[in-house]
Amino acid sequence: MAQQKAWLHHIRPLAWAAALLGAGVQTAAAQPAADFYKGKTMTIVVGASVGGGVDLFARLVSRHLGKFVPGTPTVIVQNMPGAGSLVAAKHLYTIAPKDGTQIASVLPGAFFDPLFNPQPGDSKDKYDPTKFNFIGNGNAESLVCLSRTDSPIQKSADMYDKEFIVGTPGGGSLVHVYTTVLKTLLNAKLKIVTGYPGTKEIVMAVQNSEVQGVCGFAYSSAKLQFPDALEGKGQFRIIAQVGSTGYPELDSAKIPLTIDAAKDKDTRDALEIFYSQGLYVRAFMMPPGVPKDRVDLIRTSFIEAVKSPALQEEAAKMMTDAEPNTGEDMEAMVKQVYAASPAIIDRIRKAMAQ
């Protein structure tokens, strides 16, 4: 004990300073989540163009989220489109701060592309989507096919009998991937025109008669942008639900599901796994490495914000739905898809590659 006291008595001032600095760093890292966000700015990085469905919903959330986070941080939006949201997702994974101040809102292809469409050089060490901290999903979405009302494609069955010229962003975008799978697994007669930055530009292409329609388009966006499309009035008509689970409004209007065009069980099983990602097209997530208490706090705040009367009222005015899923639900879904049998994954990969 005497030796220990002597050592403490003679410790150099520099060592004391280092010890105090280390304690300060530890205190900052251990700062309670409820105190952390005071005076901070949170950024929602949107993996899509300005004005599209993903962007509009992210901006809706940004106007309300800060009110439900202790410390009432400012929430801003930064658009980072490209490669079906992969640009934004990889930014979040590798570059974004891991302190809980950045969230990304991306299309689900951003976290399924490495599974369904692996590229040379891909590695889980560089990018493993199962490690994201999923915050929640803004709305369990239904995807649809839209056609011009003056095109030869007037109903779902026409896609399998007549050429249907559709636009996509190409790459790993949700619209492109869903369109390709519709063509390869279900033998729809689609002529795919790629290269559009996002759905906003595809819509303009349809309006300008460059293409006849689009598949894999979010129904909430369709309702917002083309409120008469369900009745086939105006310039657009909804002809199919691209998925395995029907949406009540679309079911009532007798809009068929594309999965019902499957000719055999193997095809249907592959589509069940593939289409599960389509339910989460308003996904929000944080990078790996964010302290768990901050992830838990933002998960709770996100659900409270989306369910709040103020956001629901604004969503109704925008003619969009906002029925959120939890981050835990999203995490379970991603793990379920990644656990699918190799045979099913191989079938999906081949369908997407054609």
N, C-alpha and C positions, 0 to 999 in steps of 0.2 A: 504493500500500500504506500509506504514511504517513497519507494522508487517511482510509483505512478504519479504521486504528487509532485515529486521533483521534476519529472518529465513535463507535466502540465505547466509548471512554473517557468520552465525554460523554453517552452515552445516559441518558435519564431513568430513575429507579427505577421509575416507573409502567410504562414500556415493558417493563422486565425482568419485572415482575410479570405483565403481559399475556402475554408470551412463555412464561413458566413455566406459566401457566394453560392456554394453548393446547396446550402439550406434554402436560399432564396429561389433557386431553380426548382428545387423539390416542392416548395410551397406553391409556385406558379403552376407546376404540372398537376398538383393536387387541388387546385382551385375548384371549389364546388361548381357544378354545372349551372346551378341557379344564379350564381354570381358572375359567371364567365362572360355572358353575352351582353352585359350592361356596357353601353357605349360602343359596341362592336357593329360592323357591317357584315351581313351575310349575303353571299352571292349565289344565285341559282343559275348554273351554267346550262343553257338549253341547247341540246344537240339537234337543232332544226332551225330553219329559216324564220325570220320575223314574219308574223301574220298567219302562220300555219296553226293547226290544232294544238300541237305540243306547246308551241310558243304562247298561244293565247291562254291555255290552261295554267302554264307556269306563271304567267303574269297575274292571272287571277289569284293564285296561291300567294304570290309575292305581296299582294296588296293587303293580305290578312294575316299571314303567318307570324309576323313580328309582334302582333298584339297578344299572341298566346305563348310567346317565349319569355320567360322571366328575364327582366332587363330590357325588354322591348327593343331589340336591335333593329337597325335599318335593314331592309331586304331589297336587293337590287337584282336585275336580270342581265345576263351576258349571253348573247347568242354565239354558238360555236358549231355551225352545221358542218356536215361532211361525213361520208361513208356510213350513212344510216345511223348516225349518232356515235359511231365508234371514235371519232376524233374527240368528242366531248368526254366520252367514257374513259378513254385512255389518258386524257388530260387529268381527269379526276383521280385516276388510279396512280399516276406517276408524278405529276407536277403539283397538283393542288395541295394547299396546306392541310395537314391532318389534325387540325385543331377543332374542327366542327363549324368552321365559318363558310365552307363551300359545300353546296349540294348540286347534284346534276339531275336534270330531268331529261330522260333519253327514251328512245324507242327500244323495245325489248331485244331487237336484233343485236344491240350493243353488248348484251351479256350472253346471248346464245350463239353469236357468230363463231367464236372459237370452237364450239362443239359441233355445229352443223356445217361450218365452212372454214375449216382450219387452213392456214396459209403456211408456206415454207418459213421456217424461223420462228413460228409461234411457240411459245413456251409458257407454262403456268408460272414459271419464275418471273416472267416479264408481265403477264396479264392473266389473272385468274378471277373471272367475274364472280365466282362463288364467295370471294372474300369481301365483296362490297358490303357496307352496312346499309341495308335497304330500309328506307324511311317509311315508305308507303306508296300506294297507288291512288291517284286521284279519282279514278272511276273505272269500274270493271266494264271494259269497252266491248262493243261489237263492231266488227269490220264488215264493210260492204263493197260490192261492185256497183259503180255508177256508169251509166251510158248516156250519151246525148239522146234526147227524145226524138231527134230526126235521123238517128242512125238505124241500120238494119237490126241492131241488137235491142230488142224490146222486152225480152224476158230471159231468165236464167238459162233455159234450154237452148236458146239461140247461140250461146257461147260454144256449145259442143257441135253445132252444125254449120256455123258461118264464121268467117274471119272477123275477129274483134281486135281493132287496133287500139292498144292501151299504152299509156305513158308510165314510166317509173324513173326514180333517181338513179337506178343502177346500183352496183356495188352490193353492200350488205344491208341496204335499206329495207325496212319492213315491207313497204309497198312492192319493191322489186322481188324480194324473196317470196312473198305470198303469191305474187303473180306467176313467178316461175314454177312454183309447186303446183299451182292450179293448172298450169299448162302441162307439166310432166306427169304428175300422178293422176290427174283426172282427165287428161287429154282434151282440155279446152283448146279451141282453135284461136289462140291468142298470137297476135303479131306485136312484139314488145319493142317500144321505142324508148331508149334510155337516155340519160344525160341531164335530166332536169334536176336542179338543186334540191327541190323539195316539193311537197304536195301543192303548195301555193302556185308554183310555176306549172305543175301538171294541170291544175284546174284552168289556168289561163290558156294552156295548150288545147284543152278540150273546148273551151269557149271559142277559141280561134279556129277550131276544126283541124288542128294539126293531128290530133288523135281523136278516137271516138269515145274513150272513157278511161276509167282507172279502177283497179281492184286493190283491196287491202286498205281502203280509205276508212278512217274512223267515223262511225255513225254519228257521234256527238258533233264532230266537225261538219258532217253533211247536214245535220239538222240546223246548225248555226248558219252555214253559208247558203244552203239551198232548202229552205223550209218546206217547199212544195214538192220535193223530189220523191217523197214516199207515194204521192198520188200521181207521179209522172207528169206534173205540170211544170211549166217553165222550160229551162234548157236541159235539166238533168232528170234521170229516172234511176231509182234504186232497183236493181234486178236480182241481187243475191246477197245472202249473208255468208261471208267468208269465214267459216268456223265450224265448230262442232256443237255449240250451245246457242240456242235461239234467244233473241232479245224480245221481250214481251210485245213492244210496239210493232216490231217487224214480223213477229209470229202472227199477230192479229191481222196484219196486212197481207198475210200469206206469202211472205218473201221467203223462198226456199234456202236451205243450208247447202253449201257446196259439198259438205262431207257426205250428204245423201246421194251424191253422184258416184261414190266409190263403188267399184264393181266387185270387190272381194274383201275379206276380213283383214288380210295383211295390209292392204292399202288404207283401210279405215283405221287400223291400229296405229299406223305411222302418222296419219293425219291427226288422230287424237292427241298424240304427243306434240306434234308440230304446232297445232292450233292452240295449245294451252298457253303459249306465250302471248297470244293475241288479247288475252284478258287484261294484260298489264301494259297498256300503251300510254299510260299517264304515270310512269314510274319515276320515283324520286329516291335518290340514294346518296350516301356519303362515302368517302374513300375508306379503304382499310386503314386501321391504326388510329381512328378517332377514339378518344376515351369513351368507355361504355356508358358512363353516366350522361354524357352529352348526347350520345346516340339515343339513349332511352328517353331523354327529355325532349329531343326534337321529334322522335316518333310520336310521343304523346301530344306535343304541340301541333304537329301536322294534322292528326286526326281531329283534334278539337277545332282547328282552323277550318278544315274542309267541311265539317259538320255544323259550323256556326251559322246562325240565322243570317248574318250579314253576307257571308260568302254564298250561301244557298240562294239568297235573294238576287245577288248579282249574277250567279250562274243561270238562274231562271230567265233573267233579262237577256243573257247571252244565248239562250235556248240550248244550253248544254247541261248534262247531268253531272253530279258530283256526289257519288256514293263510294267512299274510300274503302280500300283494303289496307290492312296493317302491314308494317314492315315484316312482322313475323310470318304473315301469310305469303308475302312475296319470297322470303327466304326459303320457305318450305317448297314453294312451287319450283324455284330454280333448282333446288337440290333434287326434286323428283324428276325433272327433265334430264338433268345430268346423270341420273341413275338409270335411265332407260336402257333397254337391252342393246348390245352392239348391233344386232341385226336391224333393229328399227332405226338406230342412228345412221347406219350405213345406207339404208333405203332413203332416208331424208337427205343425206349428203349427196347421193347420186342424183336425186330429183332436183336439188338446188344447183348442181353443177352443170346441168344441161342447158 
